[in-house]
Structure formats: C-alpha cells, structure tokens
Amino acid sequence: MVLDHLLETAFSVSGLSGTLTVVTAGGRRFRAGDGDGPEAAIRFADAAAERELILDPELKFGELFTDGRLILESGSLPELMTVLLGRNHDEPSLRQVRALAALRRLGRRIAGRNTLFRARRNVERHYDLDDRLYALFLDADRLYSCAYYATPGMSLEEAQTAKMRHIAAKLLAGPGQRVLDIGCGWGALGLYLAGVAECASVRGITLSAEQHRVAQGRAAERGLSGRVRFALEDYRTLHGTFDRIVSVGMFEHVGPAHYGTFFRVARDRLAEDGVMLLHTIGRTGVPWPTNPWITRYIFPGGHLPTLSEMMPAIERAGLMLADVEVLRLHYAETLSDWRTRFLAHRDEAAALYDERFCRMWEWYLASAEAAFRYEDAVVFQLQLTRRNDVVPLTRDYIADSEARLRQAEEAWERGTEPMRAIG
C-alpha cells in the first residue's frame, strides 16, 4: 500500500494535462489529472517496475516501456506524453529528479571526454544501424535533422528542402566557394550546395561508415564526385581553409568539454571573410543533463547545449555571432512526421530487428517530440564570422537568397533526376 500511495502521489502532483489512469501490478487502479485533455492508461507488469519508476522516472519510464514492463493500455504515446508534459513548460521540479540530475552532471564531467575513439564508437551505435531502417521513416534525401516548415501544410520532403534552402541562404552560398560540411550525414546538403547553390567544392566529413558509403554513392550518381567529396574524418584532424562552413545536427555529439576545441578548429578552418552556419538542437533553459534514457539507448555521449554554454567558447575562439535564430516546434513537427512513417512501416522494422527495438524507437520518437512541444528543447541556428562586415546589414538577404535558390532548385531538378539516397 505504501508503494501504491507513492505512485498516486507522484502522478497526481505533477500537473497532468488530461487524464491518466494507472493500474498497479497488484490490480489497484487510480485516475489522476484535470480531465481537460487527452486520456491515457498505463499498467505495470510487476511491482519492481513501480519501484524503479519512482526512484528514477527520467530513465525508467522509457526503459520500462521498451522492456514491456510498463504497458500502454489505452491512448497513444503522444497522448501519454501530452498528459504527462502538456503543462510542463519549465525545467524538472521534482526533488529526486534534481538530485539525479546533479549526479549525472558530475558523472559527465568525470567520464564525458569525447575522445576520437569514443566519438566514432558513439556514432556507430546510432548511425551505422541497418541502412534500411532509416529508409522507413526519413525523406528520400535522408535528412536526419530538424526540417523547416516555412509554410503551413508542408510535406516532410518540402520542409527538408526548405531547411537546406534556408541554410544555404544564411551561408550566402554561391559559385566559387569552398565549403566544409562537418557531420555531413548521407550527403544531401553537400549535394544541394554544389548542385543548386553552385559552390565550387564541398568537403563533407562524417564518422559513420554507412553514411560515408551512401554519400559517396550519391555524389557519383549525381555526377558530382569531382566537386563533392566525402571522408571518414573527425573535425579535430581537419586541414585547409574554407569560404563556408556548415554543421547540421552534429554539435549535439561534441560534448561540453570539447566546445572550445570545436570552435577553435572552426575559426582556424574558416577564411577571414568566410561565413559559418551551426544548426544544433539546444535548450532555452538552464544547462541541464540530457535525458538519461536518450543518452543510454539512442545518442550515447549526446548533450543539448544552451546558448550560455556555447557563447564563451565562441568568444574565446575569436568568432563573432552575426545572427541567431531559434526554431521553435519545427522539430516537434519533424518528429511527428517521422513517427507516422515509422508506424506505417513498423512490421518491416520488426523484421529488421525485433519488437523490443520497435518499442524503443517508438518511445524515442514520441518522447523527443514531446521535449520540443512541451519542454525547453529547440533548434539554434548560429551564423558565425571572423569579421563584422561579412554579411549584409539587414536580414532581407535571406528571403531574397531563398527566392533565387528556389528557382535554381527547379532548374536543377529539370536537368537531373530527383536526389535519392541509394541503399
């Protein structure tokens, strides 16, 4: 009965939005919430699962669901997330969550050195999964980062193209430029910068052998191998000078202990009149450890930075912040589209892996969406330069550049087949 009381207290005081029904392992049922919103019901498969959740909710909620020890009896995962987090537009407030966060911060300082070996190993654990998995839920270009829903009703494909267009416009990308893409993924942005923005050369680097293989194949398929080259390389070993540097969805893996190194390398590699665009997931609240379930099962070594964590390293490196944009809710919509596509191909994912993997991936996509909808997760786009006279005085150039790039996209697609990932 003490355990039941603790469960009831834990859920009832957390400011639920909607109605949550909880069924204990012993069969006791209770309801909590304000009744103003969606309804969801969960059931514990064993009493140990109840104790584990109470002691470490941030880690155990996803872990128990993945292991089948916490069963969603009614409602969808997004509905459950809405009930739990719909009113949680602040940092975690429960005492045990704060205490565990302090311990995790200490652990990150002790063991969080992202060495070259560890960085490659962390990337392999996520990005070198079966190549067919990503084809199940990403767009055809396999852009595995936040899309840009510039207008209502955009499809995922349209929003991902709009993201590349937005980035290219902020880079002032154009003919004659040498471009470095740090964390190039499957190569879509590099091919866009060469094929649409007509940059002279693009060097993309990644630590994922699978992404490297696909990106090289795509460059050859598009007849761009002479201008777009991809390499298995860590940013810390780079040489050369580039007119433009872009990094999308990679900085989350750098780790706070290496922010200084990252920005010093970027400054050293950027031409004196160059422009850099950093697109990264981050937080608008105070610095806080990334959700432990995510770092254990999805993105080992990952950390979502605040501006206050990044800016000292940027300033010390001798870079100037020329522009900053905060993309709010765009990633929530991206993750919603990914989850819809994943569920439509769930049987294929189960055939590649198993049911436990599918539950893990469902929790990942739904909980990440909730973090962007209800918590302080956002995407930052930082435009960095070495001089303050490199970009135009007003932001009008962004819309003007996007209009020109949109026309160039149409011409590019008329002349070639649509850019597709190859398996």
N, C-alpha and C positions, 0 to 999 in steps of 0.2 A: 504493500500500500504506500510506503514511503516513496518508492520509485514512481508509482503512478502519480503521486502528488507532485513530484519534481517535474515530471513530464508535463502535467497540466499547467503548472506554474510557468515553465519555460516557454510554452506556446502562447499562453494567454496574456503574458505581459509584453510581448514583443511587438504589439501594434499591428496586428494582422489586418490585411485589406481583403475582406471577403470572409469565407467560412472554411475552416479546416476541421475535418473530422479525423481523430487519431484513435486507432484501435491498438491496444497493447497486446503483447504476446499472450497474456492471460485472458484476453477477450473483453476487457473493460473498454468501453467506448465513451469518448467525450468530444464535445464540439467547442471551438473557440473562434473568435473573430467578431467583426462588426456586422456581418451579414450583407454588407454593401459592396458586392463584387463577386468574382467567381467562387466556385466551390471546388474543393479537392479533398480527397480522403486518402490517408496512408495507414498502413498496418505493419507492425513489427513482427518479424518471423520468430524472434527469440528474445528473451529478457536481457541477454548480454548486449544485444543491439541497442536496446533502450539506454543502458548504462553508458555505452560508448558514445552515443549521440549527445547525451547530457554533458559528458566530460569534455568533448571536443567537437562541437557542432560544425565548425568550418571544414574540418577534414572528413568527419564521419558521415555527414549527410550524403555526399556523393559516393563515398566508399560503400556504405551500406546499400544504396540503391544499385550500384554496379554489381555488388555481390549477391543481389537478390534477397537481402535480409531486411530491407525496407521496401514494401510493395506499394505501388501507387494503385489504389483500388478504384478511384474514380477521378475524373478530371485529367487534363493533360499536364505535362511537365511545365509548359509556360504558364498554365493556370495556377499550378502549385507555386511557382516562383512569384507570380503576382500576389498571391495570398500572403506569402512569407515576406516579400520585399517591397510591395507596392507603396508602402508608406515609409520606406527606409531610404530617404534621400540624405543620409548622413553617414558618418563613419560608424562601425560597430560599437554598441554601447554596453553589451553585457560584460560583467566584470571578468568572467572566465575567458571570454574572447580577447579582451585587452591583455590579460596576463599571458595567454598563449602567444599573442602577437609579439609581446616583449621578448619572450623566449625565442621566437622564430627570428626576430631581428638579430639577437645575439648569435644564434646559430648561423645566420647568413654571413655575419662578419667573420666568424671563425672558419667556416668551410665554403664561403661563397666566392673564392678566387676562380674566375672563369679562364683557366689556362687554355692554351691552344688545344691540348688533348681533350680537356673536358668540354670545350666549346664544340669540337667536332662530334664527340660522343653524344652530347645533348641534342644536336641537330639530327643525328642519325636516328635517335629514338622516336622522333616525330615525323621528320620529313622524308625518311627513307622507308616508310611503310609501303605496302604493296601499291604500286603505281595506279592500279585500277580503282583503289578506294577513292582517291581524290577526283577521279573522273565521274564518280557517282553524284557528287554534290557541288562541285565548283563549276564556274562558267567554262566555256570552250577554251578560253585562253589560260585557264588555271591560275587566276589571280587570287592568291590566298591571303588577302588583306582587305581592309575596310573599303567598300565601294562608296561612290559619291552619288547620292540620289539628288541630283541637281533640280529635277522637276518631279512633281507627283506622278505616280503610276509607272515609273521606270522599271524595266525588267532588270534582272541581275546583270545580264550582258551589257545593257545600255549603261547601267550605273558604273560598272567596272571600266568601260571605255571612257566614261565621263571623268573617272578618277585619274586615268592616265593623261587625259587632256588637261585636267586641272593642274596636275603636277608639271607637265611639260610647259604650260603657260607660266607658272611661277618660276620655273628654271630659265625662262626666256630662251628655250632651246631652239636651235636653228642650225643652218648649214655651216660647215667648217669647224664645228666644235668637237672636242674630245671629251667623252662622257665616261664617268665611272659609276657603276651601279653596285653598291655594297649590299649584298644579300639579294641576288637577282631573281630568286625563285626559279620558276620554269621559263623565264626569259621574255615574258610578254612585254614588259615595259621597255627593255632594251631594244626589242624589235620595233616597238612603236616609235621610240626616239630616233631610230635610224630610218625606218620606212616612212613615217608620217612627218616627223619634225625635221627629217633630212640631216641629222647630225652626222659629222664625218666619220666618227668611230665611236663604238661603245664597248667598254670592257666590263663584263658582269662577273662578279665573284660570288661563290656560294660554298658552303661546307657540306652540302648534300650531294652525294654521288649520283643519286637518282635524278635530282633536279638538273644537275650538270649534264647528264646524258640527254635528257629531254630537251634542254635549252639548246645544246649543240645541234641536235637533230632538227629543231625548228629553224634555226638560223640557216642551215643548209637547205632545208625545204623551201625557205623564202628567198633563196639566192643571196643571202646577206652574210655569208661566212667571212667574206673579205673585210667587212666593216663592223661586224658584231662578233666579238669573241668572248667566250665564257671559260672561266677557270675555277678549279677547286683550290681556293685560296682563302686564308684568313686576312682580315683587314690589316692586322698588325705587321704583315710581311709585304705590304704593297710598296711599289716604287713608281716613280713617274709623276707627271703633273697633268691635271685635267682642268678643262674650262668649266665643266659642270660635274657636280657630284650629287647623286641621289641615293637615298636609302629608304626603303619602304618595308615596314614590318620586320625589321631585323634588330633595331636598337633594343627592343624588349629582352633580347637574349644576351646583351653585352654585360649587364651586371654593374651595380653602382661602383664597385671597386675599380672598374675599368673605364668609367666615363671620361676621366682625364686623358687616358691613352687614346680613346676613340676620337675625341675632338682634336687632340694634337695631331694625330695622323691625318684627319680630315683637313686641318689647316695646312699641313705640310704638303698635302697632295693637291690642294686647290690653287689654281692660278691666281695671281694677285688681283685680277679683275674678274674672278670667277664667282659662280653662284652655287650654293648647296641647298638642297631641299631634304629635310629629315621628316619622314612620316612615321610616327610611332604611337602605339597605344600608350596612354598615360592616365594619371589621376588628377582630379582637380582639388582633392582634399589634402590632408597632411600626409607625409610619407608613411607608408604602411606596407607590411609584408604582403606579397601576392597570395591569393587564396592557396592554402597548402595542398588541397586536392588537385588543383590545376598544376602546381609545380611538381607533384609526385607522379601524376599519371599522364599529363598531357604535354606540358612545356617545362621539363626539368631545367633549373637554372634561370627561369624567367623572372623578371621583375618589371612592374609598371611604374615608370618614373613620374614624379611631379616636376613642374617647372622649377621649383626651388632646388631640386636635386640636380637638374641638368644645367641650370644657368651658371653656377660657379665654375663648372668645368668648361663651359663655352667661353666664358670671360677669360679664364686663365689661359686658354689655348690661343687667344688673340683673334677670336672670331666675333663678328658683330651680328646681333639679331636684327634682321631687316624687316621681318614680318612674321607674325604668328597667327594661325587660325585654329580654332577649336571646333572639330567636327563632332557635334552632339547628335546622338541617336542614329547616325548613319551606320555605325557598326551593329547596332541592335537590328536594323532592317536587313543588313547583310547576313547576319547570323540566322535570322528568321527564314530568309530565302534558302540558306544552306541547309537548315534543319528540315524544311519542307522537302527539299530534293533528296536529302539523305533518307528520310522516312519513305519516300516513294520508291527507293531502291534498297530498302532495309534487308530484304531477302538476299540480295546479291552481296551486301556487306557481310551478312551472317555466313554466307558460303565462303567468302574470303577468309573470315576469322571465325567468330562464334557469337553466341547470344550475349555472353558477358561483355565482349568488346562492343557490341551494338548498344547495350545499356550504358556503357561508359561513354560512348560517343554521343548518345542522346543527352546524357547529363551535361557533358561538356558544352554542346551547342546551346542547350536551353539555359544553363546557368550563366554562360558567358553573355548571352543575350540579355538576361535579367540584370547583370552587372552594368551593362551600358544603358539600360532603361531606367533602373531604379537606384543605382549606386553612383559612385563618382568616376567610373571608367569613361574615358573619352579618347579621341584621337587628336594628337597635336600635329600640325604641320608647321615646322620651323624653317624659315628661309634665312640662311646664313651667308655672310660675305666677309671678305677681308677689308673692304673699303666701304664707306658710306655713300658713295656716288655711283654704285654699280647698277642699281635698279632704278626705275622711274620714280618720280616724286609722289605720284598717286597710284592707287591700285587699279585704275581704269585699264591699264595694260593687260590685266589678267583676262577680263572679258573679251577684249579685242583679240588677244592671242588665241583664246578658246574658239572664237568665231573662225579665225584663219585655219586653226588645226582641224576644225570640223569639216571645212571644205577639203582640206588635204586628206582627211580620212576617206572621204567619198571617192576622191581620185585614186587613192591607194587601193581601195577595195575594188574599184572598177578595173584596175590593171592586174590584180592578182586574186587568188583565192583567199577567202577569209582566213585569218591567222588561227590555226588549230594546234592543240597540243598533240603530240604523237606518242603512242604507247611503246 
